[in-house]
Amino acid sequence: MQEKILITGGAGFIGSHVVRRFVNQYPNYHIYNLDALTYAGNLENLRDIENASNYTFVFGDITDEVFINDLFAKYQFDSVIHLAAESHVDRSIAEPLTFTKTNILGTMILLNAFKKLWQDKWEDKRFYHVSTDEVYGSLEETGQFTEKTSYAPNSPYAASKASSDHFVRAYGETYGMPYVISNCSNNYGPNHFPEKLIPLFINNIINEKALPLYGDGNYTRDWLYVIDHAIAIDVVYHNGVNHETYNIGGFNEWKNIDLVKLLCQQMDEKLGRKVGESEKLITFVKNRPGHDLRYAIDASKINKELGWTPSVTFEEGLSQTIDWYLENKKWMDNITNGAYQEYYKEQYK
């Protein structure tokens, strides 16, 4: 019998890469992609697999309890890979209740539906919850987040993800639900919605617009190429140990200012501009509230226990990312003008 896997948020940035990998790599699975197609959900990310025989798109909201319960009853999902989330820190500061509803309540509704379907029949079942390193809070100049680091979220987004992590663990302990959790560092790569730093700055450099950098630019992040993240999720889903957490990082710590200067350098080369031209666009702006100084992931557990390691350096991944955006200008134009929503209406009317 074909295994049925529900992937939530599968039309988003990370989700689309995970869906594509599972559909292409595992023809013996049937992948159900559940997405509410809010502003960052884009079916154009999945044009190449939309007619695959082992793929079904489902339009819906994880916060709609009746809909979710009916969906689980209809399809009898064997596993869930949960990626659906509100994920932008700036938006969480402006709209914290939206993040509470989707990230906490939505996760609980999925957990309840899965529990109702399979309680006491957990063999070969799995709930995989994909989370973030932001639940750990902020680091000073040294140290790294491990799977044992205490939670200390500093933004509404981070707090909502921390809460959802706790509920997944609670369902595991209380009801015996088999789960795994992964906490990843900052992702970058193709199909990234242009509110995030790297695609935003690529687009702004192309159009010779200002590059707004928070504070003094010395905030530090660990960057993970999204295709490597999709491979890591594949590895954790298939080989991870139940009730364990795995940190997924790119072993790539960069201060924002150094990252942006590298981005400007590569963009100038690829656009045939004078070296240093794009750096003139860097503009320092007022820092956002609760801005964490530094994130750094210790990904040694997934490396040692499951054999995963990133396939590209940051410089290589950034170059490939820039190439993708330069080769897919229509995708960016459609994102910024909303044309992809018309594609959805036509495709799934």
Secondary structure, 3 states (H helix, E strand, C coil): CCEEEEEECCCCHHHHHHHHHHHHHCCCEEEEEEECCCCCCCHHHHHHHCCCCCEEEEECCCCCHHHHHHHHHHHCCCEEEECCCCCCHHHHHHCHHHHHHHHHHHHHHHHHHHHHHHCCCCCCCEEEEEEEHHHHCCCCCCCCECCCCCCCCCCHHHHHHHHHHHHHHHHHHHHCCCEEEEEECEEECCCCCCCCHHHHHHHHHHCCCCEEEECCCCCEEEEEEHHHHHHHHHHHHHHCCCCEEEEECCCCEEEHHHHHHHHHHHHHHHHCCCCCCHHHHEEEECCCCCCCCECCECCHHHHHHHCCCCCCCHHHHHHHHHHHHHHCHHHHHHHHHCHHHHHHHHHCC
